[in-house]
Amino acid sequence: MTTAEGHRPVDLTMDKTARELRIEWAGGGKSVYGFDYLAAMCPCANCREKRAEMENNPLRVVSDELGPAELGDASMVGRYALSITWQAGCASGIYSFDYLRSIDPGNLGEAGEGS
């Protein structure tokens, strides 16, 4: 899998105290993702299915205790992605750098520009 040049990070910081992932991109710019946002946007098949189900059904019954997303572990997947494990949640999320650029909360209106 390849990553667009502007979507390649030159610096990645997982800050457990601030509860955020900070990325400085090769093409310029920086992105900041809160842990709660990253967990809610998990790209794994199960989490995508749950998001789609919630969009189609406004009545949602929550059986698990909800709380802030706490980072369990994070590691690189080749040169194209991060694997993130949440302590009380999903352990299957592989966040490609292209995907992270597309969900950047600071640039959602600009997704795809400069690609």
N, CA, C and O atoms as a Tinker XYZ file with bonds, in Angstrom:
   460  protein
     1  N      0.857000   -1.176000    0.000000    73     2
     2  CA     0.000000    0.000000    0.000000    64     1     3
     3  C      0.893000    1.224000    0.000000    63     2     4     5
     4  O      1.914000    1.266000    0.686000    81     3
     5  N      0.497000    2.218000   -0.777000    73     3     6
     6  CA     1.281000    3.442000   -0.840000    64     5     7
     7  C      0.524000    4.577000   -0.176000    63     6     8     9
     8  O     -0.700000    4.546000   -0.050000    81     7
     9  N      1.269000    5.561000    0.237000    73     7    10
    10  CA     0.713000    6.744000    0.886000    64     9    11
    11  C      1.087000    7.959000    0.052000    63    10    12    13
    12  O      2.242000    8.109000   -0.348000    81    11
    13  N      0.111000    8.829000   -0.213000    73    11    14
    14  CA     0.394000   10.055000   -0.947000    64    13    15
    15  C      1.487000   10.832000   -0.228000    63    14    16    17
    16  O      1.532000   10.854000    1.002000    81    15
    17  N      2.369000   11.470000   -0.993000    73    15    18
    18  CA     3.520000   12.155000   -0.391000    64    17    19
    19  C      3.111000   13.151000    0.692000    63    18    20    21
    20  O      3.743000   13.189000    1.747000    81    19
    21  N      2.086000   13.949000    0.464000    73    19    22
    22  CA     1.635000   14.922000    1.457000    64    21    23
    23  C      0.982000   14.282000    2.661000    63    22    24    25
    24  O      0.722000   14.946000    3.664000    81    23
    25  N      0.715000   12.974000    2.560000    73    23    26
    26  CA     0.078000   12.245000    3.654000    64    25    27
    27  C      1.088000   11.402000    4.434000    63    26    28    29
    28  O      0.704000   10.503000    5.182000    81    27
    29  N      2.361000   11.691000    4.259000    73    27    30
    30  CA     3.414000   10.973000    4.984000    64    29    31
    31  C      3.824000   11.810000    6.190000    63    30    32    33
    32  O      4.186000   12.977000    6.044000    81    31
    33  N      3.769000   11.215000    7.385000    73    31    34
    34  CA     4.170000   11.978000    8.570000    64    33    35
    35  C      5.685000   12.076000    8.694000    63    34    36    37
    36  O      6.417000   11.152000    8.342000    81    35
    37  N      6.137000   13.222000    9.203000    73    35    38
    38  CA     7.553000   13.371000    9.528000    64    37    39
    39  C      7.743000   13.327000   11.039000    63    38    40    41
    40  O      8.860000   13.149000   11.526000    81    39
    41  N      6.647000   13.491000   11.779000    73    39    42
    42  CA     6.696000   13.392000   13.241000    64    41    43
    43  C      5.337000   12.929000   13.752000    63    42    44    45
    44  O      4.300000   13.467000   13.365000    81    43
    45  N      5.355000   11.931000   14.620000    73    43    46
    46  CA     4.143000   11.399000   15.262000    64    45    47
    47  C      4.348000   11.433000   16.769000    63    46    48    49
    48  O      5.375000   10.971000   17.267000    81    47
    49  N      3.380000   11.975000   17.495000    73    47    50
    50  CA     3.463000   12.003000   18.952000    64    49    51
    51  C      2.140000   11.525000   19.534000    63    50    52    53
    52  O      1.097000   12.131000   19.290000    81    51
    53  N      2.179000   10.442000   20.303000    73    51    54
    54  CA     1.015000    9.971000   21.060000    64    53    55
    55  C      1.198000   10.492000   22.471000    63    54    56    57
    56  O      2.066000   10.015000   23.202000    81    55
    57  N      0.399000   11.456000   22.857000    73    55    58
    58  CA     0.526000   12.100000   24.166000    64    57    59
    59  C     -0.589000   11.590000   25.073000    63    58    60    61
    60  O     -1.736000   12.021000   24.965000    81    59
    61  N     -0.238000   10.663000   25.972000    73    59    62
    62  CA    -1.240000   10.083000   26.875000    64    61    63
    63  C     -1.758000   11.099000   27.883000    63    62    64    65
    64  O     -2.910000   11.008000   28.307000    81    63
    65  N     -0.943000   12.055000   28.271000    73    63    66
    66  CA    -1.374000   13.065000   29.234000    64    65    67
    67  C     -2.405000   14.000000   28.615000    63    66    68    69
    68  O     -3.450000   14.258000   29.212000    81    67
    69  N     -2.115000   14.504000   27.427000    73    67    70
    70  CA    -3.046000   15.399000   26.732000    64    69    71
    71  C     -4.157000   14.615000   26.030000    63    70    72    73
    72  O     -5.139000   15.197000   25.569000    81    71
    73  N     -3.995000   13.292000   25.951000    73    71    74
    74  CA    -4.961000   12.401000   25.305000    64    73    75
    75  C     -5.159000   12.778000   23.838000    63    74    76    77
    76  O     -6.283000   12.973000   23.376000    81    75
    77  N     -4.030000   12.876000   23.113000    73    75    78
    78  CA    -4.134000   13.231000   21.706000    64    77    79
    79  C     -2.964000   12.680000   20.902000    63    78    80    81
    80  O     -1.876000   12.436000   21.424000    81    79
    81  N     -3.229000   12.495000   19.608000    73    79    82
    82  CA    -2.207000   12.149000   18.626000    64    81    83
    83  C     -1.912000   13.417000   17.840000    63    82    84    85
    84  O     -2.823000   14.066000   17.326000    81    83
    85  N     -0.626000   13.766000   17.750000    73    83    86
    86  CA    -0.214000   14.929000   16.973000    64    85    87
    87  C      0.663000   14.437000   15.816000    63    86    88    89
    88  O      1.572000   13.629000   16.002000    81    87
    89  N      0.363000   14.946000   14.625000    73    87    90
    90  CA     1.119000   14.556000   13.435000    64    89    91
    91  C      1.578000   15.808000   12.701000    63    90    92    93
    92  O      0.798000   16.732000   12.472000    81    91
    93  N      2.861000   15.821000   12.337000    73    91    94
    94  CA     3.397000   16.834000   11.439000    64    93    95
    95  C      3.599000   16.133000   10.100000    63    94    96    97
    96  O      4.260000   15.097000   10.030000    81    95
    97  N      3.025000   16.704000    9.032000    73    95    98
    98  CA     3.003000   16.070000    7.721000    64    97    99
    99  C      4.145000   16.544000    6.831000    63    98   100   101
   100  O      4.571000   17.696000    6.916000    81    99
   101  N      4.636000   15.650000    5.975000    73    99   102
   102  CA     5.720000   15.975000    5.040000    64   101   103
   103  C      5.303000   17.097000    4.096000    63   102   104   105
   104  O      6.130000   17.936000    3.740000    81   103
   105  N      4.043000   17.128000    3.687000    73   103   106
   106  CA     3.570000   18.154000    2.772000    64   105   107
   107  C      3.274000   19.472000    3.448000    63   106   108   109
   108  O      2.775000   20.403000    2.815000    81   107
   109  N      3.579000   19.558000    4.740000    73   107   110
   110  CA     3.289000   20.768000    5.508000    64   109   111
   111  C      2.021000   20.596000    6.315000    63   110   112   113
   112  O      1.151000   19.795000    5.972000    81   111
   113  N      1.930000   21.333000    7.360000    73   111   114
   114  CA     0.754000   21.289000    8.212000    64   113   115
   115  C      0.878000   20.298000    9.351000    63   114   116   117
   116  O      1.724000   19.404000    9.351000    81   115
   117  N      0.009000   20.491000   10.313000    73   115   118
   118  CA    -0.038000   19.625000   11.490000    64   117   119
   119  C     -1.484000   19.242000   11.741000    63   118   120   121
   120  O     -2.405000   19.988000   11.405000    81   119
   121  N     -1.674000   18.073000   12.335000    73   119   122
   122  CA    -3.006000   17.592000   12.700000    64   121   123
   123  C     -2.991000   17.163000   14.156000    63   122   124   125
   124  O     -1.991000   16.645000   14.653000    81   123
   125  N     -4.112000   17.383000   14.836000    73   123   126
   126  CA    -4.268000   16.962000   16.224000    64   125   127
   127  C     -5.581000   16.196000   16.329000    63   126   128   129
   128  O     -6.636000   16.697000   15.940000    81   127
   129  N     -5.507000   14.975000   16.858000    73   127   130
   130  CA    -6.672000   14.103000   17.000000    64   129   131
   131  C     -6.826000   13.728000   18.470000    63   130   132   133
   132  O     -5.918000   13.125000   19.044000    81   131
   133  N     -7.930000   14.063000   19.081000    73   131   134
   134  CA    -8.207000   13.626000   20.437000    64   133   135
   135  C     -8.467000   12.131000   20.454000    63   134   136   137
   136  O     -8.987000   11.577000   19.485000    81   135
   137  N     -8.110000   11.477000   21.544000    73   135   138
   138  CA    -8.311000   10.033000   21.646000    64   137   139
   139  C     -9.780000    9.642000   21.480000    63   138   140   141
   140  O    -10.076000    8.642000   20.826000    81   139
   141  N    -10.707000   10.414000   22.064000    73   139   142
   142  CA   -12.130000   10.080000   21.929000    64   141   143
   143  C    -12.544000   10.098000   20.456000    63   142   144   145
   144  O    -13.276000    9.221000   19.997000    81   143
   145  N    -12.070000   11.100000   19.727000    73   143   146
   146  CA   -12.392000   11.214000   18.300000    64   145   147
   147  C    -11.794000   10.037000   17.532000    63   146   148   149
   148  O    -12.484000    9.420000   16.720000    81   147
   149  N    -10.524000    9.716000   17.775000    73   147   150
   150  CA    -9.888000    8.600000   17.080000    64   149   151
   151  C    -10.613000    7.278000   17.346000    63   150   152   153
   152  O    -10.830000    6.488000   16.427000    81   151
   153  N    -10.982000    7.044000   18.597000    73   151   154
   154  CA   -11.691000    5.805000   18.929000    64   153   155
   155  C    -13.050000    5.763000   18.227000    63   154   156   157
   156  O    -13.462000    4.714000   17.730000    81   155
   157  N    -13.743000    6.902000   18.186000    73   155   158
   158  CA   -15.053000    6.963000   17.527000    64   157   159
   159  C    -14.937000    6.767000   16.018000    63   158   160   161
   160  O    -15.889000    6.317000   15.381000    81   159
   161  N    -13.789000    7.095000   15.443000    73   159   162
   162  CA   -13.584000    6.983000   13.999000    64   161   163
   163  C    -12.760000    5.755000   13.615000    63   162   164   165
   164  O    -12.184000    5.711000   12.528000    81   163
   165  N    -12.700000    4.761000   14.498000    73   163   166
   166  CA   -11.929000    3.553000   14.226000    64   165   167
   167  C    -12.321000    2.978000   12.857000    63   166   168   169
   168  O    -13.505000    2.802000   12.570000    81   167
   169  N    -11.311000    2.684000   12.011000    73   167   170
   170  CA   -11.603000    2.219000   10.658000    64   169   171
   171  C    -11.834000    0.717000   10.516000    63   170   172   173
   172  O    -12.034000    0.243000    9.397000    81   171
   173  N    -11.816000   -0.044000   11.601000    73   171   174
   174  CA   -11.998000   -1.498000   11.465000    64   173   175
   175  C    -13.430000   -1.806000   11.009000    63   174   176   177
   176  O    -14.324000   -0.973000   11.153000    81   175
   177  N    -13.635000   -2.984000   10.469000    73   175   178
   178  CA   -14.934000   -3.381000    9.920000    64   177   179
   179  C    -16.041000   -3.325000   10.969000    63   178   180   181
   180  O    -17.137000   -2.846000   10.676000    81   179
   181  N    -15.779000   -3.802000   12.182000    73   179   182
   182  CA   -16.812000   -3.804000   13.225000    64   181   183
   183  C    -17.237000   -2.384000   13.600000    63   182   184   185
   184  O    -18.430000   -2.105000   13.725000    81   183
   185  N    -16.279000   -1.500000   13.778000    73   183   186
   186  CA   -16.604000   -0.123000   14.167000    64   185   187
   187  C    -17.301000    0.620000   13.041000    63   186   188   189
   188  O    -18.214000    1.405000   13.296000    81   187
   189  N    -16.885000    0.387000   11.789000    73   187   190
   190  CA   -17.564000    1.009000   10.642000    64   189   191
   191  C    -19.016000    0.555000   10.586000    63   190   192   193
   192  O    -19.917000    1.355000   10.331000    81   191
   193  N    -19.235000   -0.721000   10.825000    73   191   194
   194  CA   -20.599000   -1.271000   10.807000    64   193   195
   195  C    -21.450000   -0.648000   11.914000    63   194   196   197
   196  O    -22.613000   -0.313000   11.690000    81   195
   197  N    -20.875000   -0.495000   13.097000    73   195   198
   198  CA   -21.611000    0.131000   14.204000    64   197   199
   199  C    -21.973000    1.574000   13.876000    63   198   200   201
   200  O    -23.082000    2.015000   14.177000    81   199
   201  N    -21.043000    2.324000   13.256000    73   199   202
   202  CA   -21.334000    3.715000   12.874000    64   201   203
   203  C    -22.456000    3.772000   11.848000    63   202   204   205
   204  O    -23.344000    4.619000   11.944000    81   203
   205  N    -22.420000    2.874000   10.866000    73   203   206
   206  CA   -23.462000    2.851000    9.835000    64   205   207
   207  C    -24.811000    2.507000   10.457000    63   206   208   209
   208  O    -25.832000    3.094000   10.097000    81   207
   209  N    -24.817000    1.560000   11.387000    73   207   210
   210  CA   -26.050000    1.165000   12.070000    64   209   211
   211  C    -26.617000    2.333000   12.870000    63   210   212   213
   212  O    -27.827000    2.556000   12.868000    81   211
   213  N    -25.753000    3.075000   13.550000    73   211   214
   214  CA   -26.205000    4.222000   14.343000    64   213   215
   215  C    -26.787000    5.313000   13.446000    63   214   216   217
   216  O    -27.746000    5.984000   13.827000    81   215
   217  N    -26.212000    5.491000   12.263000    73   215   218
   218  CA   -26.731000    6.494000   11.336000    64   217   219
   219  C    -28.129000    6.126000   10.855000    63   218   220   221
   220  O    -28.958000    7.004000   10.616000    81   219
   221  N    -28.392000    4.821000   10.711000    73   219   222
   222  CA   -29.686000    4.349000   10.209000    64   221   223
   223  C    -30.728000    4.170000   11.301000    63   222   224   225
   224  O    -31.913000    4.034000   10.999000    81   223
   225  N    -30.313000    4.166000   12.565000    73   223   226
   226  CA   -31.244000    3.935000   13.669000    64   225   227
   227  C    -30.999000    4.982000   14.749000    63   226   228   229
   228  O    -30.011000    4.901000   15.480000    81   227
   229  N    -31.888000    5.962000   14.854000    73   227   230
   230  CA   -31.676000    7.024000   15.839000    64   229   231
   231  C    -31.820000    6.559000   17.293000    63   230   232   233
   232  O    -31.343000    7.231000   18.208000    81   231
   233  N    -32.478000    5.406000   17.509000    73   231   234
   234  CA   -32.629000    4.869000   18.865000    64   233   235
   235  C    -31.450000    3.941000   19.134000    63   234   236   237
   236  O    -31.289000    2.916000   18.472000    81   235
   237  N    -30.635000    4.310000   20.105000    73   235   238
   238  CA   -29.443000    3.528000   20.414000    64   237   239
   239  C    -29.463000    3.136000   21.874000    63   238   240   241
   240  O    -29.587000    3.989000   22.753000    81   239
   241  N    -29.339000    1.832000   22.136000    73   239   242
   242  CA   -29.275000    1.331000   23.503000    64   241   243
   243  C    -27.816000    1.012000   23.806000    63   242   244   245
   244  O    -27.189000    0.204000   23.121000    81   243
   245  N    -27.292000    1.649000   24.827000    73   243   246
   246  CA   -25.900000    1.467000   25.205000    64   245   247
   247  C    -25.846000    0.511000   26.387000    63   246   248   249
   248  O    -26.450000    0.755000   27.431000    81   247
   249  N    -25.105000   -0.591000   26.203000    73   247   250
   250  CA   -25.017000   -1.572000   27.280000    64   249   251
   251  C    -23.688000   -1.504000   28.020000    63   250   252   253
   252  O    -23.586000   -1.941000   29.166000    81   251
   253  N    -22.683000   -0.961000   27.371000    73   251   254
   254  CA   -21.378000   -0.855000   28.018000    64   253   255
   255  C    -21.247000    0.515000   28.672000    63   254   256   257
   256  O    -21.867000    1.487000   28.241000    81   255
   257  N    -20.433000    0.573000   29.714000    73   255   258
   258  CA   -20.156000    1.857000   30.357000    64   257   259
   259  C    -19.311000    2.703000   29.409000    63   258   260   261
   260  O    -18.246000    2.283000   28.957000    81   259
   261  N    -19.800000    3.884000   29.122000    73   259   262
   262  CA   -19.051000    4.780000   28.248000    64   261   263
   263  C    -18.132000    5.656000   29.080000    63   262   264   265
   264  O    -18.467000    6.036000   30.202000    81   263
   265  N    -17.015000    5.960000   28.545000    73   263   266
   266  CA   -16.075000    6.829000   29.226000    64   265   267
   267  C    -15.044000    7.294000   28.238000    63   266   268   269
   268  O    -15.137000    6.980000   27.052000    81   267
   269  N    -14.071000    8.030000   28.694000    73   267   270
   270  CA   -13.052000    8.511000   27.770000    64   269   271
   271  C    -12.229000    7.352000   27.204000    63   270   272   273
   272  O    -11.941000    6.379000   27.900000    81   271
   273  N    -11.863000    7.475000   25.949000    73   271   274
   274  CA   -11.038000    6.458000   25.303000    64   273   275
   275  C     -9.620000    6.542000   25.861000    63   274   276   277
   276  O     -8.994000    7.602000   25.846000    81   275
   277  N     -9.134000    5.428000   26.343000    73   275   278
   278  CA    -7.772000    5.372000   26.887000    64   277   279
   279  C     -6.911000    4.514000   25.976000    63   278   280   281
   280  O     -7.276000    3.389000   25.635000    81   279
   281  N     -5.777000    5.049000   25.590000    73   279   282
   282  CA    -4.857000    4.360000   24.706000    64   281   283
   283  C     -4.269000    3.141000   25.398000    63   282   284   285
   284  O     -3.764000    3.227000   26.517000    81   283
   285  N     -4.340000    2.016000   24.723000    73   283   286
   286  CA    -3.690000    0.808000   25.216000    64   285   287
   287  C     -2.292000    0.710000   24.636000    63   286   288   289
   288  O     -1.309000    0.577000   25.366000    81   287
   289  N     -2.214000    0.778000   23.290000    73   287   290
   290  CA    -0.938000    0.651000   22.611000    64   289   291
   291  C     -1.067000    1.242000   21.213000    63   290   292   293
   292  O     -2.168000    1.353000   20.675000    81   291
   293  N      0.043000    1.611000   20.643000    73   291   294
   294  CA     0.090000    2.097000   19.268000    64   293   295
   295  C      1.411000    1.654000   18.659000    63   294   296   297
   296  O      2.452000    1.680000   19.315000    81   295
   297  N      1.354000    1.248000   17.397000    73   295   298
   298  CA     2.570000    0.834000   16.710000    64   297   299
   299  C      2.427000    1.106000   15.217000    63   298   300   301
   300  O      1.318000    1.212000   14.693000    81   299
   301  N      3.550000    1.214000   14.554000    73   299   302
   302  CA     3.559000    1.441000   13.115000    64   301   303
   303  C      3.176000    0.160000   12.383000    63   302   304   305
   304  O      3.502000   -0.946000   12.815000    81   303
   305  N      2.479000    0.336000   11.269000    73   303   306
   306  CA     2.180000   -0.761000   10.353000    64   305   307
   307  C      2.892000   -0.393000    9.055000    63   306   308   309
   308  O      2.425000    0.453000    8.292000    81   307
   309  N      4.007000   -1.031000    8.826000    73   307   310
   310  CA     4.808000   -0.674000    7.663000    64   309   311
   311  C      5.141000    0.808000    7.687000    63   310   312   313
   312  O      5.493000    1.369000    8.724000    81   311
   313  N      5.020000    1.438000    6.503000    73   311   314
   314  CA     5.282000    2.871000    6.406000    64   313   315
   315  C      4.008000    3.628000    6.036000    63   314   316   317
   316  O      4.068000    4.774000    5.591000    81   315
   317  N      2.847000    2.976000    6.222000    73   315   318
   318  CA     1.618000    3.593000    5.749000    64   317   319
   319  C      0.535000    3.776000    6.802000    63   318   320   321
   320  O     -0.493000    4.385000    6.507000    81   319
   321  N      0.725000    3.268000    8.027000    73   319   322
   322  CA    -0.388000    3.307000    8.979000    64   321   323
   323  C      0.078000    3.146000   10.426000    63   322   324   325
   324  O      1.223000    2.796000   10.710000    81   323
   325  N     -0.878000    3.422000   11.329000    73   323   326
   326  CA    -0.720000    3.167000   12.755000    64   325   327
   327  C     -1.750000    2.132000   13.173000    63   326   328   329
   328  O     -2.900000    2.175000   12.736000    81   327
   329  N     -1.340000    1.216000   14.008000    73   327   330
   330  CA    -2.274000    0.291000   14.640000    64   329   331
   331  C     -2.496000    0.813000   16.054000    63   330   332   333
   332  O     -1.548000    0.986000   16.820000    81   331
   333  N     -3.768000    1.063000   16.389000    73   331   334
   334  CA    -4.084000    1.614000   17.708000    64   333   335
   335  C     -5.012000    0.660000   18.439000    63   334   336   337
   336  O     -6.023000    0.212000   17.898000    81   335
   337  N     -4.649000    0.358000   19.678000    73   335   338
   338  CA    -5.464000   -0.484000   20.549000    64   337   339
   339  C     -5.987000    0.386000   21.679000    63   338   340   341
   340  O     -5.225000    1.098000   22.332000    81   339
   341  N     -7.300000    0.323000   21.906000    73   339   342
   342  CA    -7.935000    1.085000   22.989000    64   341   343
   343  C     -8.144000    0.158000   24.167000    63   342   344   345
   344  O     -8.561000   -0.985000   23.980000    81   343
   345  N     -7.864000    0.624000   25.390000    73   343   346
   346  CA    -7.926000   -0.222000   26.582000    64   345   347
   347  C     -9.278000   -0.889000   26.774000    63   346   348   349
   348  O     -9.337000   -2.081000   27.078000    81   347
   349  N    -10.358000   -0.152000   26.604000    73   347   350
   350  CA   -11.680000   -0.729000   26.853000    64   349   351
   351  C    -12.492000   -0.832000   25.566000    63   350   352   353
   352  O    -13.721000   -0.774000   25.591000    81   351
   353  N    -11.797000   -0.987000   24.447000    73   351   354
   354  CA   -12.535000   -0.994000   23.192000    64   353   355
   355  C    -11.835000   -1.817000   22.141000    63   354   356   357
   356  O    -11.276000   -2.878000   22.419000    81   355
   357  N    -11.877000   -1.314000   20.944000    73   355   358
   358  CA   -11.375000   -2.018000   19.772000    64   357   359
   359  C     -9.861000   -2.182000   19.803000    63   358   360   361
   360  O     -9.125000   -1.314000   20.272000    81   359
   361  N     -9.425000   -3.326000   19.286000    73   359   362
   362  CA    -7.998000   -3.586000   19.165000    64   361   363
   363  C     -7.641000   -3.902000   17.708000    63   362   364   365
   364  O     -6.564000   -4.431000   17.434000    81   363
   365  N     -8.545000   -3.579000   16.776000    73   363   366
   366  CA    -8.363000   -3.956000   15.374000    64   365   367
   367  C     -8.165000   -2.779000   14.434000    63   366   368   369
   368  O     -8.087000   -2.971000   13.221000    81   367
   369  N     -8.084000   -1.579000   14.959000    73   367   370
   370  CA    -8.027000   -0.404000   14.101000    64   369   371
   371  C     -6.661000   -0.161000   13.500000    63   370   372   373
   372  O     -5.679000    0.022000   14.219000    81   371
   373  N     -6.599000   -0.160000   12.180000    73   371   374
   374  CA    -5.387000    0.225000   11.464000    64   373   375
   375  C     -5.707000    1.510000   10.735000    63   374   376   377
   376  O     -6.467000    1.518000    9.767000    81   375
   377  N     -5.118000    2.606000   11.210000    73   375   378
   378  CA    -5.383000    3.948000   10.714000    64   377   379
   379  C     -4.320000    4.313000    9.683000    63   378   380   381
   380  O     -3.214000    4.707000   10.052000    81   379
   381  N     -4.641000    4.188000    8.394000    73   379   382
   382  CA    -3.667000    4.576000    7.368000    64   381   383
   383  C     -3.463000    6.084000    7.448000    63   382   384   385
   384  O     -4.337000    6.813000    7.920000    81   383
   385  N     -2.312000    6.543000    6.988000    73   383   386
   386  CA    -2.052000    7.981000    7.019000    64   385   387
   387  C     -2.993000    8.722000    6.068000    63   386   388   389
   388  O     -3.380000    9.858000    6.342000    81   387
   389  N     -3.363000    8.088000    4.954000    73   387   390
   390  CA    -4.354000    8.693000    4.059000    64   389   391
   391  C     -5.686000    8.863000    4.792000    63   390   392   393
   392  O     -6.335000    9.902000    4.668000    81   391
   393  N     -6.095000    7.841000    5.558000    73   391   394
   394  CA    -7.347000    7.923000    6.313000    64   393   395
   395  C     -7.259000    9.021000    7.374000    63   394   396   397
   396  O     -8.196000    9.804000    7.534000    81   395
   397  N     -6.147000    9.082000    8.094000    73   395   398
   398  CA    -5.989000   10.117000    9.119000    64   397   399
   399  C     -6.076000   11.515000    8.509000    63   398   400   401
   400  O     -6.684000   12.408000    9.100000    81   399
   401  N     -5.476000   11.715000    7.337000    73   399   402
   402  CA    -5.592000   13.026000    6.678000    64   401   403
   403  C     -7.050000   13.312000    6.338000    63   402   404   405
   404  O     -7.507000   14.446000    6.478000    81   403
   405  N     -7.783000   12.296000    5.893000    73   403   406
   406  CA    -9.174000   12.501000    5.467000    64   405   407
   407  C    -10.104000   12.816000    6.632000    63   406   408   409
   408  O    -11.149000   13.436000    6.432000    81   407
   409  N     -9.745000   12.399000    7.848000    73   407   410
   410  CA   -10.611000   12.658000    9.012000    64   409   411
   411  C    -10.040000   13.726000    9.932000    63   410   412   413
   412  O    -10.510000   13.887000   11.058000    81   411
   413  N     -9.038000   14.456000    9.468000    73   411   414
   414  CA    -8.422000   15.509000   10.282000    64   413   415
   415  C     -9.503000   16.489000   10.728000    63   414   416   417
   416  O    -10.086000   17.179000    9.892000    81   415
   417  N     -9.783000   16.564000   12.032000    73   415   418
   418  CA   -10.862000   17.433000   12.501000    64   417   419
   419  C    -10.625000   18.911000   12.209000    63   418   420   421
   420  O    -11.581000   19.686000   12.189000    81   419
   421  N     -9.399000   19.316000   11.986000    73   419   422
   422  CA    -9.098000   20.701000   11.690000    64   421   423
   423  C     -9.246000   21.049000   10.214000    63   422   424   425
   424  O     -9.245000   22.225000    9.850000    81   423
   425  N     -9.371000   20.035000    9.365000    73   423   426
   426  CA    -9.421000   20.270000    7.918000    64   425   427
   427  C    -10.497000   19.457000    7.222000    63   426   428   429
   428  O    -10.347000   19.146000    6.041000    81   427
   429  N    -11.565000   19.104000    7.899000    73   427   430
   430  CA   -12.575000   18.243000    7.275000    64   429   431
   431  C    -13.138000   18.862000    6.007000    63   430   432   433
   432  O    -13.482000   18.123000    5.084000    81   431
   433  N    -13.245000   20.146000    5.918000    73   431   434
   434  CA   -13.759000   20.786000    4.727000    64   433   435
   435  C    -12.775000   20.799000    3.575000    63   434   436   437
   436  O    -13.149000   21.098000    2.440000    81   435
   437  N    -11.500000   20.475000    3.859000    73   435   438
   438  CA   -10.467000   20.509000    2.847000    64   437   439
   439  C     -9.983000   19.116000    2.455000    63   438   440   441
   440  O     -8.992000   18.990000    1.736000    81   439
   441  N    -10.671000   18.062000    2.920000    73   439   442
   442  CA   -10.239000   16.694000    2.642000    64   441   443
   443  C    -10.050000   16.503000    1.144000    63   442   444   445
   444  O    -10.907000   16.871000    0.341000    81   443
   445  N     -8.925000   15.929000    0.789000    73   443   446
   446  CA    -8.647000   15.644000   -0.592000    64   445   447
   447  C     -7.858000   16.726000   -1.306000    63   446   448   449
   448  O     -7.305000   16.457000   -2.372000    81   447
   449  N     -7.781000   17.925000   -0.778000    73   447   450
   450  CA    -7.028000   18.992000   -1.422000    64   449   451
   451  C     -5.538000   18.679000   -1.360000    63   450   452   453
   452  O     -5.046000   18.168000   -0.354000    81   451
   453  N     -4.845000   18.979000   -2.406000    73   451   454
   454  CA    -3.399000   18.791000   -2.443000    64   453   455
   455  C     -2.983000   17.356000   -2.610000    63   454   456   457
   456  O     -1.795000   17.052000   -2.510000    81   455
   457  N     -3.923000   16.453000   -2.863000    73   455   458
   458  CA    -3.589000   15.034000   -3.045000    64   457   459
   459  C     -3.148000   14.760000   -4.444000    63   458   460
   460  O     -2.828000   13.619000   -4.778000    81   459
